[in-house]
Every structure is written in structure tokens, then in C-alpha cells.
Amino acid sequence: MGDIIFLTGPVRSGKSRRAVDIAESYGDRVVFVATYARDPGDAEMAERVRRHQAERPATWRTLEAPDDIAAALAALDPAPSCVLIDSLVTWLAFRTGFGGREGLSDEAILAAWARELEGFRAAPWSTVIIGDEVGWSLVPMEADLRRFRDLAGFLGQRTAAAASEAWLMVAGCGVRLK
């Protein structure tokens, strides 16, 4: 049964660096799951992707924006030694209608993530999931942004509950939550 390790925190808190460090301890067969689908018109995001790629070992395989992460991972041969998913919030964004996709209902999003978590727990490898704490600021005036913030919080709670370890990253330091 696969362990889930959840890392959450604000922007630039050290989540990605810590996640890479954890995943590297599992050897060379790590699979990096990028939940962001590339937008050729977004040069700034392309630079972010490039920087993140440079931080990862060249031996890692990458899956880009699979609709069903657990199924895509189960189909890999050879199987991964560990999986790193970056990030839960980007996964959510593409299901709420950001990025040009048609949005799903809240119930469909929560059910889809529950299925993913079941797949991660059933896997024979550990899964490191990066989340983001987006609700630590002002309440957005726009309804779609409030919905996104709330869903991110609900998904974070469910991921932490399913995880064997949960960490809050702040200023490059990890605080173990469980």
C-alpha cells in the first residue's frame, strides 16, 4: 500500500525543493506528474516550468497533465519507485474552468480527487503531493475565486487526512502536521 506525503504552504515556501528531496530518496525511477498543461502563449509560466525541470534529476520521467493520474501511473512500465505530483491546486484549476477547459461541478471535482487518492493509496509506491494554502489572504470579491479558494481548502483537508505524513512549509522550513 502506497504512502501519501502531503506538502502544503504558501507560494515560495520551499514545497517543491522539499518534495524533490523526498522523492530523490526513492531512487531513479521517480515519476514527476505535472498537473499544468502548457500554454505556448504564457512565457512567464514556461520559464517557471523550465526552472522546476532544472531542479529535478534528468533520470525522472514526466507525465504532463493526465486527466486520470492514478490510471496513467498504473499503466507505466517500469513502475515508479515514487511519484511526485505538482500540484493539487493546478490540478484543481483545470477542473474549475481556468485554462480554457469547461468547469466541473464541485461534487464532480471532489469525487474525482477522492478516486485519485484511492488510487494513490492502493499503489505499491509512495506519492508526494504538493498543495498550496490559497485561503490565507483576503476573501475574494469574485464568486468564482471564492469557489476556487474553498475547493482548494477542501481538497487539501482530504489529502492531509489520507496522507501518512503532512507538512506545512513556511520560509523553507517544514512543520510536521502529522
PAVORO-177745 format. One record per residue (C-alpha): residue number from 1; residue in three letters; y, x, z. Coordinates in pm, 1 decimal, decimal comma. Example, Ala and Ser with C-alpha at 12.3 -4.5 7.8 and 13.67 -1.06 7.14 Angstrom:
% PAVORO-177745
+-----+------+----------+----------+----------+
:  nr : rest :       c2 :       c1 :       c3 :
+-----+------+----------+----------+----------+
:   1 :  ala :   -450,0 :   1230,0 :    780,0 :
:   2 :  ser :   -106,0 :   1367,0 :    714,0 :
+-----+------+----------+----------+----------+
END
This chain:
% PAVORO-177745
+-----+------+----------+----------+----------+
:  nr : rest :       c2 :       c1 :       c3 :
+-----+------+----------+----------+----------+
:   1 :  met :      0,0 :      0,0 :      0,0 :
:   2 :  gly :    339,0 :    138,1 :   -100,3 :
:   3 :  asp :    612,1 :    213,0 :    146,0 :
:   4 :  ile :    964,6 :     97,6 :     68,1 :
:   5 :  ile :   1252,2 :    318,5 :    177,8 :
:   6 :  phe :   1590,7 :    145,2 :    154,8 :
:   7 :  leu :   1918,4 :    337,9 :    146,2 :
:   8 :  thr :   2238,9 :    139,0 :    163,6 :
:   9 :  gly :   2603,2 :    212,4 :    226,9 :
:  10 :  pro :   2946,1 :    220,1 :     68,1 :
:  11 :  val :   3047,4 :    391,7 :   -255,1 :
:  12 :  arg :   3023,8 :    773,3 :   -249,9 :
:  13 :  ser :   2842,7 :    773,0 :     82,9 :
:  14 :  gly :   2560,2 :   1007,1 :    -25,0 :
:  15 :  lys :   2296,4 :    745,1 :   -106,9 :
:  16 :  ser :   2194,0 :    894,3 :   -441,2 :
:  17 :  arg :   2172,1 :   1251,6 :   -310,9 :
:  18 :  arg :   1957,9 :   1142,2 :    -14,4 :
:  19 :  ala :   1737,3 :    928,8 :   -240,9 :
:  20 :  val :   1676,7 :   1223,2 :   -475,2 :
:  21 :  asp :   1591,2 :   1446,3 :   -178,3 :
:  22 :  ile :   1339,1 :   1191,7 :    -50,5 :
:  23 :  ala :   1181,9 :   1136,0 :   -392,6 :
:  24 :  glu :   1154,3 :   1511,2 :   -462,0 :
:  25 :  ser :    926,0 :   1542,0 :   -159,7 :
:  26 :  tyr :    665,0 :   1336,9 :   -351,0 :
:  27 :  gly :    619,6 :   1593,8 :   -630,0 :
:  28 :  asp :    691,1 :   1598,1 :  -1003,6 :
:  29 :  arg :    559,6 :   1256,9 :  -1107,3 :
:  30 :  val :    864,0 :   1066,6 :   -983,2 :
:  31 :  val :    992,1 :    780,5 :  -1194,7 :
:  32 :  phe :   1361,8 :    702,6 :  -1184,2 :
:  33 :  val :   1442,0 :    336,7 :  -1256,7 :
:  34 :  ala :   1796,3 :    298,2 :  -1383,7 :
:  35 :  thr :   1896,4 :    -65,6 :  -1346,5 :
:  36 :  tyr :   2210,3 :    -16,0 :  -1557,0 :
:  37 :  ala :   2180,4 :    -93,9 :  -1928,9 :
:  38 :  arg :   2401,0 :    149,0 :  -2118,1 :
:  39 :  asp :   2721,3 :     18,8 :  -2273,3 :
:  40 :  pro :   2826,5 :    251,3 :  -2557,4 :
:  41 :  gly :   3187,6 :    140,3 :  -2515,4 :
:  42 :  asp :   3212,3 :    247,3 :  -2149,6 :
:  43 :  ala :   3285,3 :    620,9 :  -2149,8 :
:  44 :  glu :   3357,4 :    637,2 :  -1776,8 :
:  45 :  met :   3020,0 :    484,1 :  -1688,2 :
:  46 :  ala :   2847,4 :    711,2 :  -1941,1 :
:  47 :  glu :   2995,0 :   1008,3 :  -1752,2 :
:  48 :  arg :   2864,4 :    867,3 :  -1422,7 :
:  49 :  val :   2517,4 :    831,3 :  -1575,9 :
:  50 :  arg :   2535,3 :   1190,3 :  -1706,2 :
:  51 :  arg :   2630,3 :   1323,7 :  -1359,7 :
:  52 :  his :   2344,4 :   1134,5 :  -1194,7 :
:  53 :  gln :   2097,4 :   1263,3 :  -1456,4 :
:  54 :  ala :   2209,4 :   1620,7 :  -1389,9 :
:  55 :  glu :   2126,4 :   1574,6 :  -1019,9 :
:  56 :  arg :   1765,0 :   1478,9 :  -1094,6 :
:  57 :  pro :   1478,9 :   1713,3 :  -1182,0 :
:  58 :  ala :   1409,2 :   1731,0 :  -1555,9 :
:  59 :  thr :   1040,9 :   1651,8 :  -1495,4 :
:  60 :  trp :   1115,3 :   1298,0 :  -1377,9 :
:  61 :  arg :   1050,6 :   1008,2 :  -1611,6 :
:  62 :  thr :   1318,7 :    742,0 :  -1652,4 :
:  63 :  leu :   1285,3 :    368,5 :  -1711,0 :
:  64 :  glu :   1611,3 :    209,5 :  -1820,1 :
:  65 :  ala :   1691,1 :   -145,2 :  -1712,5 :
:  66 :  pro :   1345,2 :   -304,2 :  -1722,6 :
:  67 :  asp :   1354,6 :   -680,9 :  -1672,5 :
:  68 :  asp :   1043,2 :   -666,6 :  -1453,8 :
:  69 :  ile :   1048,5 :   -334,2 :  -1269,3 :
:  70 :  ala :    714,5 :   -371,1 :  -1089,8 :
:  71 :  ala :    530,2 :   -464,6 :  -1411,4 :
:  72 :  ala :    689,2 :   -178,2 :  -1606,7 :
:  73 :  leu :    586,5 :     66,6 :  -1334,2 :
:  74 :  ala :    230,9 :    -68,5 :  -1315,3 :
:  75 :  ala :    192,3 :     -4,8 :  -1690,3 :
:  76 :  leu :    278,6 :    367,0 :  -1664,1 :
:  77 :  asp :     13,1 :    628,3 :  -1726,9 :
:  78 :  pro :      0,1 :    851,3 :  -1536,2 :
:  79 :  ala :    106,8 :    653,5 :  -1235,0 :
:  80 :  pro :    414,7 :    774,4 :  -1049,1 :
:  81 :  ser :    395,0 :    970,8 :   -726,0 :
:  82 :  cys :    715,2 :    795,5 :   -614,4 :
:  83 :  val :    973,1 :    559,2 :   -764,5 :
:  84 :  leu :   1349,0 :    574,3 :   -714,3 :
:  85 :  ile :   1544,2 :    258,8 :   -806,4 :
:  86 :  asp :   1919,2 :    296,3 :   -858,5 :
:  87 :  ser :   2048,9 :     41,6 :   -779,9 :
:  88 :  leu :   1985,2 :   -300,8 :   -634,4 :
:  89 :  val :   2347,5 :   -405,2 :   -692,8 :
:  90 :  thr :   2336,3 :   -308,0 :  -1060,5 :
:  91 :  trp :   2006,9 :   -499,7 :  -1091,9 :
:  92 :  leu :   2190,0 :   -798,0 :   -942,6 :
:  93 :  ala :   2493,5 :   -761,4 :  -1170,7 :
:  94 :  phe :   2287,2 :   -812,9 :  -1483,6 :
:  95 :  arg :   2133,8 :  -1128,7 :  -1340,3 :
:  96 :  thr :   2460,4 :  -1289,8 :  -1232,4 :
:  97 :  gly :   2614,4 :  -1271,9 :  -1578,7 :
:  98 :  phe :   2803,6 :   -942,7 :  -1561,2 :
:  99 :  gly :   2739,1 :   -712,0 :  -1853,4 :
: 100 :  gly :   2724,8 :   -986,1 :  -2113,3 :
: 101 :  arg :   2396,1 :  -1143,8 :  -2006,1 :
: 102 :  glu :   2352,2 :  -1508,9 :  -1923,9 :
: 103 :  gly :   2354,2 :  -1553,9 :  -1548,4 :
: 104 :  leu :   2063,2 :  -1687,9 :  -1346,6 :
: 105 :  ser :   2083,7 :  -1928,9 :  -1055,4 :
: 106 :  asp :   2094,2 :  -1790,5 :   -702,0 :
: 107 :  glu :   1744,3 :  -1924,3 :   -641,0 :
: 108 :  ala :   1607,0 :  -1755,9 :   -954,0 :
: 109 :  ile :   1766,0 :  -1423,4 :   -856,8 :
: 110 :  leu :   1630,2 :  -1435,6 :   -501,7 :
: 111 :  ala :   1283,9 :  -1533,0 :   -628,8 :
: 112 :  ala :   1284,1 :  -1254,1 :   -890,5 :
: 113 :  trp :   1371,0 :   -991,8 :   -627,6 :
: 114 :  ala :   1103,6 :  -1129,7 :   -393,0 :
: 115 :  arg :    848,2 :  -1078,8 :   -673,0 :
: 116 :  glu :    973,1 :   -722,9 :   -726,4 :
: 117 :  leu :    942,4 :   -645,7 :   -355,3 :
: 118 :  glu :    585,8 :   -781,9 :   -354,0 :
: 119 :  gly :    503,0 :   -553,2 :   -646,8 :
: 120 :  phe :    657,4 :   -250,0 :   -474,6 :
: 121 :  arg :    462,7 :   -317,6 :   -153,3 :
: 122 :  ala :    136,9 :   -356,7 :   -347,5 :
: 123 :  ala :    187,6 :    -33,2 :   -543,2 :
: 124 :  pro :     -1,9 :    284,4 :   -448,1 :
: 125 :  trp :    323,8 :    486,6 :   -442,0 :
: 126 :  ser :    638,4 :    482,1 :   -230,9 :
: 127 :  thr :    954,0 :    319,1 :   -365,4 :
: 128 :  val :   1302,6 :    436,6 :   -272,3 :
: 129 :  ile :   1566,0 :    168,2 :   -334,8 :
: 130 :  ile :   1940,0 :    231,5 :   -335,3 :
: 131 :  gly :   2162,8 :    -59,3 :   -236,0 :
: 132 :  asp :   2535,2 :    -96,6 :   -178,4 :
: 133 :  glu :   2731,0 :   -256,4 :    100,4 :
: 134 :  val :   2987,2 :   -453,0 :   -101,1 :
: 135 :  gly :   3088,1 :   -703,0 :    165,4 :
: 136 :  trp :   3280,8 :   -465,2 :    392,9 :
: 137 :  ser :   3615,4 :   -548,5 :    241,9 :
: 138 :  leu :   3838,8 :   -844,5 :    176,0 :
: 139 :  val :   3691,6 :  -1178,6 :     80,7 :
: 140 :  pro :   3744,3 :  -1201,9 :   -296,2 :
: 141 :  met :   3962,0 :  -1484,8 :   -421,2 :
: 142 :  glu :   3735,0 :  -1548,0 :   -722,2 :
: 143 :  ala :   3427,1 :  -1764,5 :   -669,1 :
: 144 :  asp :   3203,7 :  -1551,9 :   -894,3 :
: 145 :  leu :   3288,4 :  -1237,4 :   -695,1 :
: 146 :  arg :   3222,2 :  -1414,5 :   -363,1 :
: 147 :  arg :   2886,3 :  -1527,5 :   -502,1 :
: 148 :  phe :   2803,6 :  -1172,6 :   -611,2 :
: 149 :  arg :   2901,0 :  -1030,9 :   -270,6 :
: 150 :  asp :   2688,6 :  -1289,3 :    -89,1 :
: 151 :  leu :   2385,9 :  -1234,3 :   -312,2 :
: 152 :  ala :   2414,3 :   -857,3 :   -266,6 :
: 153 :  gly :   2408,0 :   -913,6 :    109,4 :
: 154 :  phe :   2106,7 :  -1145,8 :     94,2 :
: 155 :  leu :   1913,9 :   -903,3 :   -130,5 :
: 156 :  gly :   1999,6 :   -613,7 :    100,0 :
: 157 :  gln :   1871,8 :   -805,3 :    401,8 :
: 158 :  arg :   1546,1 :   -893,3 :    227,3 :
: 159 :  thr :   1497,1 :   -538,0 :    106,1 :
: 160 :  ala :   1556,2 :   -394,6 :    453,5 :
: 161 :  ala :   1311,9 :   -647,7 :    600,6 :
: 162 :  ala :   1042,8 :   -541,9 :    350,7 :
: 163 :  ala :   1111,0 :   -170,2 :    398,2 :
: 164 :  ser :    924,3 :     62,9 :    629,5 :
: 165 :  glu :   1248,1 :    264,0 :    658,8 :
: 166 :  ala :   1608,5 :    150,2 :    615,7 :
: 167 :  trp :   1905,9 :    386,7 :    624,2 :
: 168 :  leu :   2280,5 :    336,0 :    626,2 :
: 169 :  met :   2457,7 :    623,7 :    453,6 :
: 170 :  val :   2816,7 :    697,8 :    557,5 :
: 171 :  ala :   3013,7 :   1013,0 :    465,8 :
: 172 :  gly :   2694,7 :   1189,4 :    360,9 :
: 173 :  cys :   2522,2 :   1118,3 :    692,1 :
: 174 :  gly :   2226,3 :    889,1 :    733,9 :
: 175 :  val :   2195,0 :    644,0 :   1021,6 :
: 176 :  arg :   1840,2 :    512,4 :   1052,8 :
: 177 :  leu :   1837,6 :    133,7 :   1087,4 :
: 178 :  lys :   1459,6 :    100,5 :   1113,6 :
+-----+------+----------+----------+----------+
END
